């Protein structure tokens, strides 16, 4: 893994850790509280979508072409979501460990470097973290202390 990819991977792990902490430290009821948003209107639904989209990004590292096609998850329990995330993260890390950063991904006719592709995945995850935090504040859902400390959030 190049130094640049390692830096991006550490950034990825930070954000992914926050998502996993939401899953670990919130109750099932809290994960399913409805947010003021269409479709991805709960933390659980946002986490499901994060798994599905990450699977597309990871697959593209091997196929060299991004395609946002995925199936619904069979199991969306806390244990299953964490297991799916761990599996995808392991696959991602294995790819990055072997990568010298060269190569491109076909993004709908554009050539994106591995770095840009990975940055887009990180950005997508970070956008959801921001939404989740904002929705927690909006509906009065208590953010776990471990996340508040990691993100320097207030009550």
C-alpha positions in Angstrom: 0.0 0.0 0.0 1.4 3.4 -0.9 1.6 6.1 1.7 -1.2 8.0 0.0 -3.5 5.0 0.0 -2.6 4.3 3.6 -3.6 7.8 4.6 -6.9 7.4 2.8 -7.4 4.0 4.4 -6.9 5.5 7.8 -9.4 8.2 7.0 -11.8 5.5 5.8 -11.3 3.5 9.0 -12.1 6.7 11.1 -15.4 7.2 9.4 -16.3 3.6 9.2 -15.6 3.3 12.9 -18.1 6.0 13.6 -20.8 4.2 11.6 -20.0 1.0 13.4 -20.3 2.7 16.7 -23.7 4.0 15.9 -24.7 0.4 15.2 -23.0 -1.0 18.3 -24.1 1.6 20.8 -27.7 2.4 19.8 -30.6 0.1 20.5 -32.6 -1.4 17.6 -35.4 1.0 18.4 -33.0 4.0 18.0 -31.6 2.5 14.8 -35.1 2.4 13.4 -36.3 5.8 14.6 -37.7 7.7 11.6 -35.9 10.8 10.3 -37.4 13.6 8.3 -36.2 12.2 5.0 -37.7 10.1 2.2 -36.5 6.5 1.8 -33.2 6.4 3.8 -35.1 7.7 6.8 -33.4 5.8 9.7 -29.9 5.0 10.8 -30.4 1.3 9.9 -31.6 2.2 6.4 -28.6 4.5 5.9 -26.2 1.7 7.1 -27.8 -0.8 4.7 -27.2 1.6 1.9 -23.6 2.2 2.9 -23.0 -1.6 2.8 -24.7 -1.8 -0.6 -22.8 1.1 -2.1 -19.4 0.0 -0.6 -19.9 -3.4 -2.3 -20.1 -1.5 -5.7 -17.0 0.4 -5.0 -15.0 -2.7 -3.9 -16.3 -4.7 -6.8 -15.1 -1.9 -9.2 -11.6 -2.3 -7.9 -11.5 -5.7 -9.5 -13.8 -5.1 -12.5 -12.3 -1.7 -13.2 -15.8 -0.3 -13.8 -18.2 1.2 -11.4 -21.8 0.0 -11.5 -24.3 0.9 -8.9 -26.3 -2.3 -9.0 -26.9 -4.3 -5.8 -29.5 -6.5 -4.2 -31.4 -5.9 -1.0 -29.6 -7.2 2.1 -31.1 -10.4 3.4 -30.3 -9.7 7.0 -30.1 -6.1 8.4 -29.6 -7.0 12.1 -26.9 -5.2 13.9 -24.7 -8.3 13.9 -25.2 -8.8 10.1 -24.5 -5.2 9.2 -21.3 -5.2 11.2 -20.3 -8.5 9.7 -21.0 -7.2 6.1 -18.9 -4.1 6.9 -16.0 -6.1 8.3 -16.0 -8.4 5.3 -16.0 -5.5 2.8 -13.4 -3.6 4.7 -11.2 -6.7 4.7 -11.6 -7.1 1.0 -10.8 -3.4 0.5 -7.7 -3.6 2.7 -6.4 -6.7 0.9 -6.7 -4.9 -2.4 -5.0 -1.8 -1.1 -2.2 -3.8 0.4 -1.4 -5.1 -3.0 -1.9 -1.8 -4.9 0.8 0.6 -6.0 -1.9 3.1 -6.7 -1.8 2.8 -10.5 -4.7 1.9 -12.6 -8.1 3.4 -13.3 -11.8 2.8 -12.8 -14.2 3.5 -15.6 -16.7 5.9 -14.1 -19.4 6.1 -16.7 -16.9 6.8 -19.5 -14.4 8.8 -17.4 -11.1 7.4 -16.2 -10.8 7.9 -12.4 -7.7 7.0 -10.6 -7.8 4.5 -7.7 -7.2 7.5 -5.4 -10.2 9.5 -6.8 -12.4 6.3 -6.7 -11.5 5.7 -3.0 -12.0 9.4 -2.2 -15.5 9.2 -3.6 -16.3 6.3 -1.4 -14.9 8.1 1.7 -16.9 11.2 0.8 -20.1 9.1 0.5 -19.6 7.6 3.9 -18.8 11.0 5.5 -21.9 12.5 3.9 -24.0 9.9 5.6 -22.3 10.4 8.9 -23.1 14.1 8.7 -26.7 13.3 7.9 -27.0 10.9 10.8 -25.5 13.3 13.3 -27.8 16.1 12.0 -30.9 13.9 12.2 -29.9 12.8 15.7 -29.9 16.4 16.8 -33.1 17.2 14.9 -35.1 14.4 16.6 -33.4 14.5 19.9 -31.7 11.1 19.6 -28.8 10.8 22.0 -25.5 10.4 20.2 -23.3 7.8 22.0 -20.4 9.3 24.0 -17.8 7.4 22.0 -19.0 9.2 18.8 -19.3 12.6 20.5 -15.7 12.2 21.7 -14.4 11.0 18.4 -16.1 13.9 16.5 -15.8 16.6 19.3 -19.6 17.0 19.3 -21.5 18.8 22.0 -24.8 17.7 23.6 
